[in-house]
Amino acid sequence: MTPQLKKAYDPETFRQQGHELVDLLANHLQATLSQDKEVIPWMEPETALAHWEQDYATQQNTPPNTFFQALIDQSIYLHHPQYLGHQISPPVPIAALSGLMADLLNNGMGVYEMGIGATAIERLVVKEVCRAFGYEAAAGGFLTSGGTLANLTALLCARSHQASESVWEKGQQKQLAILVSEEAHYCVDRAVRIMGWGAEGIIKIGANDRFQMDTTLLEPALAQAKKEGKEVIAVVGSACSTSTGSYDDLEAIADFCSQHQIWFHVDGAHGGAAIFSNKYQSLLKGIHRADSIVMDFHKMLMTPAIATGLFFRKEDQSYQTFTQRAQYLWDKAAEKEWHNLAKRTFECTKYMMSVKIYSIFRTHGTSLFDDFVTTLYQLGQTFAQLIEQRKMVELAVEPQCNIVCFRLKIPNGSNQQMNQLNKSIRQQMVQQKQFYIVQTQLKDRLFLRTTIMNPFTNEKILTQLLDEVELLGKNNLLQLVD
Ligand SMILES: *Cc1c(COP(=O)(O)O)cnc(C)c1O
């Protein structure tokens, strides 16, 4: 044992630094919730890099608080009510504390022995969510590292069930394909290409004017695919889509899938959480008929990243995704053991994400999720009303959730001019550090995109945001005239 190693693991140092860190974070939480800070400490990438090169060159072996403080100072604040950007939760503090615990315990979770409590907790959490979705007792699933990986895992499972030949053993012979809305998240497209089906494997179904899958196009698309000799494995429904937060008609997709015996997968990474909202769960009507569902806890369920659930209507099916043997990990490779998670997950070493989720279940109950989702979805509607009151601002579409896309118009302006204007507005907004919003391209039109992720955001803040958009717009237009 070297003195350096002994010092690195010293419990008393951990205790003292931990107390200091929690104090720092509690102060920070206070300041961000009450808007005492800017939402994003924007700086050029080279400036940020230079800071850390200087830090590394001069601060080695010093106490970590200046590091902690500097990192806080260079982070975007999800707890800030003027944060309206990408879809990631302001974590509820109890879940962050559980994350600290998970990091120190660091149980690997792939096999039961490497995470006894966390594995049992994962079972409980998964079963509770399955019940919430309206699944029956045969349902189950697991947690995994992100919606992207979960969608790929679900589609691999679909393939192992649906394909007429064993791709896993023999490689792909036939052209396999899925049907999915053109508005789906890009990771579905990516999953298909990773599986080796190529661009031919993604059959895009057009969307209606609310950016939902036009389900009347499913029949002709399937007929065309068959004619081309493709084997359609699955339909992926978006609940909701990422750009505009549009919910596909899950009931209609379920009907189509059961009629043709095709796997029905729901990408509910963002909007699956609506199942916990008494007011909004009807958006998910028909979801209990899906063969598999993905839901991110780190988006709409207040959990620190990364924590995603993959749920199966018939859990048995999930054991056939990866049938390869890994004998050194377990003896009975053929058995369906819920408690040896790596049989069904991509991860071998798997993060203890269940404990963060469970800490919320246990401390607050799932009614907290109802409060969270309902508050944010309602704020989405409030924001849409505020937009509709303004002559020079237009909505991309009436929002179904907390994702709201809008743009500033130019009287008699061309679409290209409006795209340029809104793009500049967003860029200037980030640099001014007061509001954080993003942008999205819908067909040839560029929109400002907001996701209201913070229940402390309110009507006043949303009004200020619109004032700011109009002001920046006016200044930009004046410059154009000059
Ligand atoms: C965010 C999102 C994903 C990707 O999930 P990650 O957890 O970021 O990997 C997939 N689908 C939809 C609909 C999403 O909103």
The ligand as a Gaussian input file, in Angstrom:
#p B3LYP/6-31G(d) Opt

LIG

0 1
 C      -34.587000      11.616000     -26.889000
 C      -35.224000      10.638000     -27.765000
 C      -34.551000       9.473000     -28.158000
 C      -33.113000       9.211000     -27.792000
 O      -32.995000       8.891000     -26.435000
 P      -31.604000       9.077000     -25.659000
 O      -31.951000       8.691000     -24.267000
 O      -31.208000      10.504000     -25.816000
 O      -30.616000       8.141000     -26.289000
 C      -35.244000       8.565000     -28.920000
 N      -36.505000       8.797000     -29.300000
 C      -37.184000       9.900000     -28.945000
 C      -38.599000      10.077000     -29.390000
 C      -36.563000      10.865000     -28.161000
 O      -37.233000      11.970000     -27.805000

